[in-house]
Amino acid sequence: MIEKRKLGTNGPDVGSLGYGAMVLEGYYGGSDDEQAVGTIHRALDVGMNMIDTADAYGNGHNEILVGRAIAGRRQQAFVATKFGIVFDERETGTELPTGWGFSLKINGRPSYVRKALDSSLKRLAVDVIDLWYAHFVDPATPIEETVGAMAEAVRAGKVRSLGLSNASAEQVRRAHGVHPIAAVQFEYSLWRREAEAELLPTLRELGIALVGWSPLGSGFLADTVTSLDPGDFRQNNPRFSGQNLASNRDRFRPFIRVAKELGVTPAQLALAWLLHQGQDIFPIPGTRRAERVEENAKAADIHLTPELLKRINELARPGLAEGATLV
Ligand SMILES: NC(=O)c1ccc[n+]([C@@H]2O[C@H](COP(=O)([O-])OP(=O)(O)OC[C@H]3O[C@@H](n4cnc5c(N)ncnc54)[C@H](OP(=O)(O)O)[C@@H]3O)[C@@H](O)[C@H]2O)c1
């Protein structure tokens, strides 16, 4: 069983590795609902109990799927979901450019926050959400207003703790002044280390956990992605497009060799490296396959010496990857 850690200074104890359910919507290749439920069950079995979803994943379908999987196992699951990316065409929002050739429509207005909460509770079929994030900060709504409305949900007993996703250090500080923030979700992996500069020190000062999204670099660091199907969402990611995928594979080959030397898989080494960055880091790898859940869970048992960590840091140094990225 994966060890539990405190999510934020005053937060609940959750598995140091969580499970990211987004891949179950076919963004990185087809997925099947029956298999998906089995995969989430395996995550709960091994103690990856923070199950991460969002209302926008599969336009609501991912929350329904997670709700199905945790029915009867509610006490074991720590349910984390997000709101704020508008996926219902009847709703309004502010365009947020992603730098990936498309914009997201974001709504953090209090009236939308309340509506989104009730919809998520219904889809998940739960009375209370363990961790509720604003998926992106709405550029047109002061963050204090968004978080103020989220705090009402805590007072009403519908949400246990609050989070922000893709927020800056300054936004986190402002939000935390309105209501304690337990966790901030941000991309963090061996090929995305921007969080280390300003965000992570601020989170540490405030006692907030960092939940690392795409901890395997959307699969890249597992060394199994050699090409992408035309419909694969990662086609939008400059790190995978054109010549960059092949070039990045070359650049990360020395890291892959370290995994082979240690007798672990590259995915396990990438996750173990993240877990060694601090007790306050919670990676949430996604996979459609139950056997990979087990493989990834074993990363929590890997001990990396300071010498090995130094070597990995040198081989996969910040800035090594080619291609600009989101946020
Ligand atoms: N807050 C945000 O804005 C945001 C953005 C993106 C993601 N997220 C969250 O972060 C979670 C994880 O991110 P992600 O799914 O983008 O990326 P990820 O976890 O870095 O990588 C997932 C990919 O890695 C592959 N994989 C997983 N374990 C593997 C293993 N042991 N060996 C080989 N391949 C393996 C999976 O393929 P298979 O399915 O074939 O195993 C999948 O394609 C998401 O589910 C979501 O909950 C949040």
The ligand as a MOL file (V3000), in Angstrom:
LIG
                    3D

  0  0  0     0  0            999 V3000
M  V30 BEGIN CTAB
M  V30 COUNTS 48 52 0 0 0
M  V30 BEGIN ATOM
M  V30 1 N -5.0550 20.7540 -14.0200 0
M  V30 2 C -4.8440 20.6140 -15.2970 0
M  V30 3 O -4.9360 21.5880 -16.0820 0
M  V30 4 C -4.4750 19.2750 -15.8290 0
M  V30 5 C -3.9910 19.1290 -17.1240 0
M  V30 6 C -3.6400 17.8600 -17.5740 0
M  V30 7 C -3.7810 16.7680 -16.7280 0
M  V30 8 N -4.2890 16.9180 -15.4690 0 CHG=1
M  V30 9 C -4.4580 15.7670 -14.5570 0
M  V30 10 O -3.2330 15.0410 -14.4800 0
M  V30 11 C -3.4870 13.6720 -14.7630 0
M  V30 12 C -2.2950 13.0310 -15.4040 0
M  V30 13 O -1.8870 13.7430 -16.5380 0
M  V30 14 P -1.8210 13.1340 -18.0110 0
M  V30 15 O -2.7350 11.9800 -18.1330 0
M  V30 16 O -1.9560 14.2770 -18.9190 0 CHG=-1
M  V30 17 O -0.2990 12.6670 -18.1510 0
M  V30 18 P 0.6620 11.6210 -17.4520 0
M  V30 19 O 0.0650 11.0440 -16.2380 0
M  V30 20 O 1.9490 12.2930 -17.3900 0
M  V30 21 O 0.7580 10.4970 -18.5940 0
M  V30 22 C -0.3330 9.7110 -18.9870 0
M  V30 23 C 0.1090 8.8750 -20.1440 0
M  V30 24 O 1.1730 8.0110 -19.7250 0
M  V30 25 C 0.9380 6.6700 -20.1070 0
M  V30 26 N 1.4220 5.8370 -19.0020 0
M  V30 27 C 1.0520 5.8660 -17.7020 0
M  V30 28 N 1.7480 4.9750 -16.9630 0
M  V30 29 C 2.5730 4.3540 -17.8310 0
M  V30 30 C 3.5330 3.3350 -17.6850 0
M  V30 31 N 3.7850 2.7870 -16.5100 0
M  V30 32 N 4.2090 2.9270 -18.8010 0
M  V30 33 C 3.9700 3.4860 -20.0080 0
M  V30 34 N 3.0620 4.4660 -20.2020 0
M  V30 35 C 2.3770 4.8970 -19.1230 0
M  V30 36 C -0.5460 6.5490 -20.2890 0
M  V30 37 O -0.8170 5.6310 -21.3330 0
M  V30 38 P -1.8230 4.3600 -21.1380 0
M  V30 39 O -3.1480 4.9220 -20.8380 0
M  V30 40 O -1.7480 3.6690 -22.4500 0
M  V30 41 O -1.2280 3.5630 -20.0040 0
M  V30 42 C -0.9680 7.9670 -20.7020 0
M  V30 43 O -0.9910 8.1170 -22.0790 0
M  V30 44 C -4.7290 13.7020 -15.6560 0
M  V30 45 O -5.3940 12.4860 -15.6380 0
M  V30 46 C -5.5230 14.8090 -15.0390 0
M  V30 47 O -6.2570 14.2750 -13.9500 0
M  V30 48 C -4.6190 18.1560 -15.0200 0
M  V30 END ATOM
M  V30 BEGIN BOND
M  V30 1 1 1 2
M  V30 2 2 2 3
M  V30 3 1 2 4
M  V30 4 1 4 5
M  V30 5 2 4 48
M  V30 6 2 5 6
M  V30 7 1 6 7
M  V30 8 2 7 8
M  V30 9 1 8 9
M  V30 10 1 8 48
M  V30 11 1 9 10
M  V30 12 1 9 46
M  V30 13 1 10 11
M  V30 14 1 11 12
M  V30 15 1 11 44
M  V30 16 1 12 13
M  V30 17 1 13 14
M  V30 18 2 14 15
M  V30 19 1 14 16
M  V30 20 1 14 17
M  V30 21 1 17 18
M  V30 22 2 18 19
M  V30 23 1 18 20
M  V30 24 1 18 21
M  V30 25 1 21 22
M  V30 26 1 22 23
M  V30 27 1 23 24
M  V30 28 1 23 42
M  V30 29 1 24 25
M  V30 30 1 25 26
M  V30 31 1 25 36
M  V30 32 1 26 27
M  V30 33 1 26 35
M  V30 34 2 27 28
M  V30 35 1 28 29
M  V30 36 1 29 30
M  V30 37 2 29 35
M  V30 38 1 30 31
M  V30 39 2 30 32
M  V30 40 1 32 33
M  V30 41 2 33 34
M  V30 42 1 34 35
M  V30 43 1 36 37
M  V30 44 1 36 42
M  V30 45 1 37 38
M  V30 46 2 38 39
M  V30 47 1 38 40
M  V30 48 1 38 41
M  V30 49 1 42 43
M  V30 50 1 44 45
M  V30 51 1 44 46
M  V30 52 1 46 47
M  V30 END BOND
M  V30 END CTAB
M  END
